Amino acid sequence: MSGTDPRAAARAIDALRRGWPVTITTDHGATAILAVETADDLRLADYDPAGGADLLLSSHRATVLKLANQRDAATPGLPVLIERVRWLDLPAALALADPASDLATPLKGPYRTKPLIDGAAAEAALALARLAGLLPALFLREGAAEGSIPVTAADVAGYEEPSNLAIAARARLPVTAAEQAEIIAFRGPADSAEHVALVIGTPDGTPPLVRLHSECLTGDVLGSLKCDCGPQLHEALREIAGSSWGILLYLRQEGRGIGLVNKLRAYALQDQGFDTVDANLRLGFAIDARDFGVAARMLALLGQRRIRLLTNNPAKVAGLEAKGIQVVERLPLALPANPHNAHYLDVKRDRTGHLL
Protein backbone atom coordinates (compact mmCIF):
# COMPACT_ATOMS: atom_id res chain seq x y z
CA MET A 1 0.00 0.00 0.00
CA SER A 2 1.69 3.21 -1.21
CA GLY A 3 2.29 6.11 1.16
CA THR A 4 2.39 3.97 4.30
CA ASP A 5 5.16 3.18 6.75
CA PRO A 6 5.02 -0.39 8.10
CA ARG A 7 7.81 0.49 10.53
CA ALA A 8 5.51 3.02 12.21
CA ALA A 9 2.91 0.31 12.72
CA ALA A 10 5.58 -2.04 14.10
CA ARG A 11 6.62 0.63 16.63
CA ALA A 12 2.99 1.15 17.63
CA ILE A 13 2.48 -2.60 18.13
CA ASP A 14 5.58 -2.75 20.32
CA ALA A 15 4.39 0.28 22.30
CA LEU A 16 1.03 -1.32 23.11
CA ARG A 17 2.78 -4.49 24.28
CA ARG A 18 4.94 -2.38 26.61
CA GLY A 19 1.99 -0.45 28.01
CA TRP A 20 2.84 2.80 26.23
CA PRO A 21 0.26 5.09 24.63
CA VAL A 22 -0.12 5.39 20.86
CA THR A 23 -1.58 8.27 18.88
CA ILE A 24 -3.41 7.34 15.67
CA THR A 25 -3.84 10.03 13.03
CA THR A 26 -6.55 10.02 10.36
CA ASP A 27 -8.18 12.64 8.16
CA HIS A 28 -10.38 13.48 11.16
CA GLY A 29 -7.49 14.27 13.50
CA ALA A 30 -5.61 12.50 16.30
CA THR A 31 -6.82 9.83 18.71
CA ALA A 32 -4.74 8.53 21.64
CA ILE A 33 -5.10 4.93 22.82
CA LEU A 34 -3.74 2.80 25.67
CA ALA A 35 -4.14 -0.99 25.82
CA VAL A 36 -6.10 -2.09 28.89
CA GLU A 37 -4.20 -5.36 29.25
CA THR A 38 -0.74 -3.79 29.60
CA ALA A 39 -1.73 -0.59 31.43
CA ASP A 40 -1.25 0.10 35.13
CA ASP A 41 -2.62 2.86 37.34
CA LEU A 42 0.42 5.11 36.87
CA ARG A 43 0.46 4.76 33.08
CA LEU A 44 -3.29 5.30 32.90
CA ALA A 45 -3.00 8.48 34.98
CA ASP A 46 -0.17 9.80 32.79
CA TYR A 47 -2.10 9.04 29.63
CA ASP A 48 -5.45 10.31 30.92
CA PRO A 49 -4.97 12.71 33.85
CA ALA A 50 -8.55 13.98 33.60
CA GLY A 51 -9.99 10.46 33.81
CA GLY A 52 -12.20 11.00 30.79
CA ALA A 53 -10.91 8.42 28.30
CA ASP A 54 -13.64 6.07 27.13
CA LEU A 55 -13.24 2.32 26.65
CA LEU A 56 -13.08 0.77 23.20
CA LEU A 57 -14.15 -2.86 22.71
CA SER A 58 -14.75 -5.00 19.65
CA SER A 59 -18.35 -5.65 18.68
CA HIS A 60 -17.88 -9.36 19.41
CA ARG A 61 -16.99 -8.69 23.03
CA ALA A 62 -19.53 -5.88 23.45
CA THR A 63 -22.29 -8.14 22.17
CA VAL A 64 -21.35 -10.89 24.63
CA LEU A 65 -21.62 -8.27 27.41
CA LYS A 66 -24.95 -7.09 25.93
CA LEU A 67 -23.47 -3.65 25.31
CA ALA A 68 -24.12 -3.72 21.57
CA ASN A 69 -26.86 -4.81 19.21
CA GLN A 70 -26.49 -8.39 17.98
CA ARG A 71 -26.33 -7.13 14.40
CA ASP A 72 -23.14 -5.23 15.23
CA ALA A 73 -21.33 -8.51 15.81
CA ALA A 74 -21.96 -9.50 12.20
CA THR A 75 -19.26 -7.02 11.16
CA PRO A 76 -15.84 -8.39 12.22
CA GLY A 77 -13.81 -5.89 14.20
CA LEU A 78 -16.53 -3.26 14.41
CA PRO A 79 -15.53 -0.94 17.29
CA VAL A 80 -17.90 -0.16 20.14
CA LEU A 81 -17.18 2.75 22.49
CA ILE A 82 -18.19 2.46 26.15
CA GLU A 83 -18.73 5.75 27.99
CA ARG A 84 -16.32 6.34 30.87
CA VAL A 85 -18.11 6.64 34.22
CA ARG A 86 -16.64 7.05 37.69
CA TRP A 87 -16.64 3.32 38.48
CA LEU A 88 -14.98 2.37 35.19
CA ASP A 89 -11.45 2.26 36.60
CA LEU A 90 -8.64 -0.04 35.46
CA PRO A 91 -9.86 -3.18 37.32
CA ALA A 92 -13.37 -2.63 35.90
CA ALA A 93 -11.92 -2.16 32.40
CA LEU A 94 -9.94 -5.38 32.78
CA ALA A 95 -13.12 -7.19 33.81
CA LEU A 96 -14.84 -5.93 30.67
CA ALA A 97 -11.86 -6.93 28.51
CA ASP A 98 -11.12 -10.41 29.89
CA PRO A 99 -13.92 -13.00 29.87
CA ALA A 100 -12.14 -15.38 32.25
CA SER A 101 -14.35 -14.37 35.18
CA ASP A 102 -17.58 -13.64 33.32
CA LEU A 103 -19.38 -16.57 34.90
CA ALA A 104 -18.11 -15.95 38.44
CA THR A 105 -18.08 -12.17 38.87
CA PRO A 106 -21.01 -9.90 37.96
CA LEU A 107 -20.05 -6.61 36.33
CA LYS A 108 -20.82 -3.34 38.13
CA GLY A 109 -22.56 -1.34 35.45
CA PRO A 110 -24.67 -0.01 34.04
CA TYR A 111 -22.47 0.78 31.07
CA ARG A 112 -23.54 2.90 28.11
CA THR A 113 -22.25 3.05 24.56
CA LYS A 114 -21.64 6.33 22.76
CA PRO A 115 -21.08 7.29 19.12
CA LEU A 116 -17.59 7.09 17.68
CA ILE A 117 -16.18 10.38 16.42
CA ASP A 118 -13.44 8.74 14.34
CA GLY A 119 -14.36 5.21 13.28
CA ALA A 120 -11.18 4.76 11.22
CA ALA A 121 -8.99 5.44 14.24
CA ALA A 122 -11.03 3.05 16.37
CA GLU A 123 -10.76 0.27 13.78
CA ALA A 124 -7.00 0.85 13.54
CA ALA A 125 -6.77 0.66 17.34
CA LEU A 126 -8.48 -2.75 17.43
CA ALA A 127 -6.25 -3.97 14.60
CA LEU A 128 -3.13 -2.89 16.52
CA ALA A 129 -4.31 -4.73 19.63
CA ARG A 130 -4.85 -7.92 17.64
CA LEU A 131 -1.45 -7.59 15.94
CA ALA A 132 0.12 -7.12 19.36
CA GLY A 133 -1.55 -10.31 20.62
CA LEU A 134 -3.55 -8.33 23.20
CA LEU A 135 -7.20 -8.39 24.15
CA PRO A 136 -9.20 -5.99 21.94
CA ALA A 137 -9.85 -3.44 24.68
CA LEU A 138 -8.28 0.02 24.79
CA PHE A 139 -8.76 3.33 26.50
CA LEU A 140 -9.43 5.98 23.86
CA ARG A 141 -9.53 9.77 23.90
CA GLU A 142 -9.37 12.55 21.37
CA GLY A 143 -6.10 14.34 20.74
CA ALA A 144 -2.49 13.24 20.94
CA ALA A 145 -1.07 11.87 24.18
CA GLU A 146 2.20 13.23 25.51
CA GLY A 147 5.10 10.88 24.86
CA SER A 148 2.99 8.59 22.70
CA ILE A 149 4.13 6.65 19.62
CA PRO A 150 2.65 8.14 16.42
CA VAL A 151 1.07 6.08 13.65
CA THR A 152 -1.50 6.67 10.94
CA ALA A 153 -4.52 4.48 10.27
CA ALA A 154 -3.10 3.93 6.78
CA ASP A 155 0.15 2.65 8.29
CA VAL A 156 -1.81 0.06 10.25
CA ALA A 157 -3.79 -1.04 7.20
CA GLY A 158 -0.62 -1.34 5.13
CA TYR A 159 1.26 -3.32 7.75
CA GLU A 160 -0.54 -6.57 6.95
CA GLU A 161 -0.48 -6.09 3.20
CA PRO A 162 0.73 -9.48 1.82
CA SER A 163 2.58 -7.77 -1.03
CA ASN A 164 5.19 -6.74 1.56
CA LEU A 165 6.33 -10.36 1.84
CA ALA A 166 9.52 -11.43 0.09
CA ILE A 167 11.77 -14.48 0.08
CA ALA A 168 14.41 -14.01 2.79
CA ALA A 169 16.39 -17.26 2.69
CA ARG A 170 16.28 -20.82 1.38
CA ALA A 171 18.18 -24.04 2.00
CA ARG A 172 18.04 -27.80 1.46
CA LEU A 173 16.28 -29.53 4.37
CA PRO A 174 15.86 -33.30 4.43
CA VAL A 175 12.87 -34.17 6.64
CA THR A 176 11.43 -37.41 7.97
CA ALA A 177 8.68 -37.43 5.34
CA ALA A 178 11.02 -36.72 2.41
CA GLU A 179 14.78 -36.39 2.15
CA GLN A 180 14.47 -34.26 -0.98
CA ALA A 181 13.05 -31.02 0.38
CA GLU A 182 13.85 -27.32 0.44
CA ILE A 183 12.84 -24.84 3.12
CA ILE A 184 12.13 -21.23 2.10
CA ALA A 185 11.58 -18.42 4.60
CA PHE A 186 9.48 -15.32 3.85
CA ARG A 187 9.21 -12.06 5.76
CA GLY A 188 8.04 -8.49 5.30
CA PRO A 189 9.94 -5.26 5.94
CA ALA A 190 8.54 -4.77 9.45
CA ASP A 191 6.78 -7.93 10.58
CA SER A 192 8.82 -10.21 12.84
CA ALA A 193 6.68 -13.21 11.86
CA GLU A 194 8.57 -15.36 9.37
CA HIS A 195 6.38 -17.65 7.27
CA VAL A 196 7.88 -20.80 5.81
CA ALA A 197 7.40 -22.99 2.74
CA LEU A 198 8.67 -26.54 2.54
CA VAL A 199 8.96 -27.67 -1.07
CA ILE A 200 8.98 -31.47 -1.31
CA GLY A 201 10.12 -33.16 -4.50
CA THR A 202 11.02 -31.53 -7.80
CA PRO A 203 8.67 -29.11 -9.60
CA ASP A 204 7.64 -30.76 -12.86
CA GLY A 205 5.17 -28.29 -14.37
CA THR A 206 2.09 -29.91 -12.83
CA PRO A 207 0.05 -28.15 -10.13
CA PRO A 208 1.67 -28.95 -6.77
CA LEU A 209 -0.19 -30.57 -3.89
CA VAL A 210 -0.35 -27.74 -1.33
CA ARG A 211 -1.21 -27.67 2.34
CA LEU A 212 -1.78 -24.41 4.25
CA HIS A 213 -0.92 -25.10 7.87
CA SER A 214 -1.32 -22.41 10.52
CA GLU A 215 1.21 -22.51 13.33
CA CYS A 216 0.02 -24.39 16.42
CA LEU A 217 2.64 -24.63 19.16
CA THR A 218 0.45 -26.77 21.40
CA GLY A 219 -0.44 -29.25 18.66
CA ASP A 220 2.62 -29.22 16.41
CA VAL A 221 5.28 -29.26 19.14
CA LEU A 222 3.67 -30.39 22.39
CA GLY A 223 1.30 -33.00 20.94
CA SER A 224 -1.92 -31.46 22.24
CA LEU A 225 -4.96 -33.71 21.98
CA LYS A 226 -7.38 -30.75 22.10
CA CYS A 227 -7.00 -30.11 18.36
CA ASP A 228 -6.03 -32.05 15.24
CA CYS A 229 -3.21 -29.73 14.13
CA GLY A 230 -0.23 -31.98 14.86
CA PRO A 231 -1.68 -35.08 13.17
CA GLN A 232 -2.84 -32.96 10.21
CA LEU A 233 0.65 -31.52 9.78
CA HIS A 234 2.31 -34.93 9.70
CA GLU A 235 -0.35 -36.49 7.48
CA ALA A 236 -0.08 -33.57 5.05
CA LEU A 237 3.70 -34.04 4.82
CA ARG A 238 3.17 -37.75 4.19
CA GLU A 239 0.61 -37.12 1.44
CA ILE A 240 2.70 -34.43 -0.24
CA ALA A 241 5.72 -36.74 -0.18
CA GLY A 242 3.58 -39.44 -1.82
CA SER A 243 2.52 -37.15 -4.68
CA SER A 244 4.67 -36.07 -7.61
CA TRP A 245 5.67 -32.92 -5.71
CA GLY A 246 4.14 -30.35 -3.43
CA ILE A 247 4.45 -27.50 -0.95
CA LEU A 248 3.66 -27.12 2.74
CA LEU A 249 3.05 -23.50 3.73
CA TYR A 250 3.61 -22.99 7.46
CA LEU A 251 1.82 -19.76 8.34
CA ARG A 252 2.67 -17.87 11.53
CA GLN A 253 -0.97 -17.26 12.43
CA GLU A 254 -1.28 -19.02 15.80
CA GLY A 255 -4.76 -19.57 17.19
CA ARG A 256 -6.53 -18.72 13.92
CA GLY A 257 -4.74 -15.38 13.96
CA ILE A 258 -5.32 -14.30 17.59
CA GLY A 259 -1.92 -15.34 18.95
CA LEU A 260 -0.70 -17.89 21.46
CA VAL A 261 -1.70 -16.10 24.67
CA ASN A 262 -5.23 -15.47 23.47
CA LYS A 263 -5.49 -19.05 22.20
CA LEU A 264 -4.69 -20.27 25.71
CA ARG A 265 -7.38 -17.93 27.03
CA ALA A 266 -9.77 -19.54 24.59
CA TYR A 267 -8.72 -22.95 25.91
CA ALA A 268 -9.57 -21.81 29.43
CA LEU A 269 -13.01 -20.72 28.24
CA GLN A 270 -13.48 -24.10 26.59
CA ASP A 271 -12.85 -25.64 30.01
CA GLN A 272 -15.81 -23.55 31.22
CA GLY A 273 -18.05 -25.17 28.59
CA PHE A 274 -17.78 -22.81 25.61
CA ASP A 275 -16.90 -24.27 22.22
CA THR A 276 -14.03 -22.96 20.12
CA VAL A 277 -16.26 -20.51 18.21
CA ASP A 278 -17.94 -19.00 21.26
CA ALA A 279 -14.62 -18.80 23.11
CA ASN A 280 -13.15 -16.58 20.39
CA LEU A 281 -16.24 -14.39 20.35
CA ARG A 282 -16.23 -13.98 24.14
CA LEU A 283 -12.62 -12.82 23.90
CA GLY A 284 -13.71 -10.20 21.39
CA PHE A 285 -12.18 -11.73 18.28
CA ALA A 286 -13.57 -12.93 14.98
CA ILE A 287 -14.17 -16.67 14.64
CA ASP A 288 -11.20 -16.81 12.27
CA ALA A 289 -8.79 -13.86 12.00
CA ARG A 290 -6.33 -15.47 9.59
CA ASP A 291 -5.31 -13.87 6.29
CA PHE A 292 -4.90 -16.42 3.53
CA GLY A 293 -3.66 -13.66 1.23
CA VAL A 294 -0.28 -14.31 2.86
CA ALA A 295 -0.32 -17.86 1.52
CA ALA A 296 -1.33 -16.60 -1.93
CA ARG A 297 1.63 -14.22 -1.96
CA MET A 298 4.00 -17.02 -0.96
CA LEU A 299 2.71 -19.25 -3.76
CA ALA A 300 3.03 -16.42 -6.28
CA LEU A 301 6.64 -15.82 -5.22
CA LEU A 302 7.27 -19.52 -5.78
CA GLY A 303 5.76 -19.23 -9.26
CA GLN A 304 2.76 -21.44 -8.49
CA ARG A 305 -0.63 -20.00 -9.41
CA ARG A 306 -2.41 -23.32 -10.11
CA ILE A 307 -2.49 -25.78 -7.23
CA ARG A 308 -4.16 -28.85 -5.79
CA LEU A 309 -5.18 -27.97 -2.23
CA LEU A 310 -5.21 -30.41 0.66
CA THR A 311 -7.87 -29.00 2.98
CA ASN A 312 -11.27 -29.46 4.60
CA ASN A 313 -11.75 -25.70 4.93
CA PRO A 314 -13.62 -23.98 2.07
CA ALA A 315 -12.44 -20.58 3.39
CA LYS A 316 -8.91 -21.48 2.35
CA VAL A 317 -10.06 -22.20 -1.20
CA ALA A 318 -11.99 -18.92 -1.36
CA GLY A 319 -9.14 -16.93 0.21
CA LEU A 320 -6.59 -18.20 -2.28
CA GLU A 321 -8.81 -17.81 -5.33
CA ALA A 322 -9.70 -14.25 -4.29
CA LYS A 323 -5.97 -13.47 -4.54
CA GLY A 324 -5.42 -15.03 -7.94
CA ILE A 325 -4.45 -18.61 -7.04
CA GLN A 326 -6.48 -21.19 -8.98
CA VAL A 327 -7.41 -24.26 -6.94
CA VAL A 328 -7.82 -26.91 -9.64
CA GLU A 329 -8.64 -29.65 -7.12
CA ARG A 330 -9.52 -29.84 -3.43
CA LEU A 331 -8.48 -33.00 -1.61
CA PRO A 332 -9.79 -33.84 1.89
CA LEU A 333 -7.53 -34.42 4.87
CA ALA A 334 -9.41 -36.92 7.05
CA LEU A 335 -8.08 -38.15 10.39
CA PRO A 336 -9.74 -40.00 13.26
CA ALA A 337 -10.93 -38.06 16.31
CA ASN A 338 -9.85 -38.71 19.88
CA PRO A 339 -11.91 -38.24 23.08
CA HIS A 340 -10.36 -34.81 23.66
CA ASN A 341 -10.97 -33.26 20.22
CA ALA A 342 -14.15 -34.99 18.98
CA HIS A 343 -16.38 -32.08 20.01
CA TYR A 344 -13.90 -29.57 18.55
CA LEU A 345 -14.03 -31.35 15.19
CA ASP A 346 -17.83 -31.44 15.30
CA VAL A 347 -17.86 -27.67 15.90
CA LYS A 348 -15.53 -27.08 12.96
CA ARG A 349 -17.90 -29.07 10.76
CA ASP A 350 -21.18 -27.65 12.10
CA ARG A 351 -20.27 -24.02 12.84
CA THR A 352 -17.39 -23.12 10.53
CA GLY A 353 -18.34 -25.16 7.46
CA HIS A 354 -15.43 -27.59 7.37
CA LEU A 355 -15.90 -30.45 4.91
CA LEU A 356 -14.78 -34.05 4.85
Secondary structure, DSSP 8 states (H G I E B T S, - for coil): -TT--HHHHHHHHHHHHHT--EEEEETTEEEEEEETTT--HHHHHHH-TTS--EEEEEHHHHHHTT-S-GGGGGSTT-EEEE---TT--HHHHHHHH-GGGTTTS-------EE--S-HHHHHHHHHHHHHTT--SEEEEEEB--TT-EEEEHHHHHHHT-GGG-EEEEEEE---SS-SSEEEEEEE-SS----EEEEEEE---SS--EEEEEE--IIIIIT--SSSSHHHHHHHHHHHHHHSSEEEEEEE--HHHHT-HHHHHHHHHHHHTT--HHHHHHHHT--S----THHHHHHHHHTT--EEEEE-S-HHHHHHHHHTT-EEEEEE-------TTTHHHHHHHHHHS----
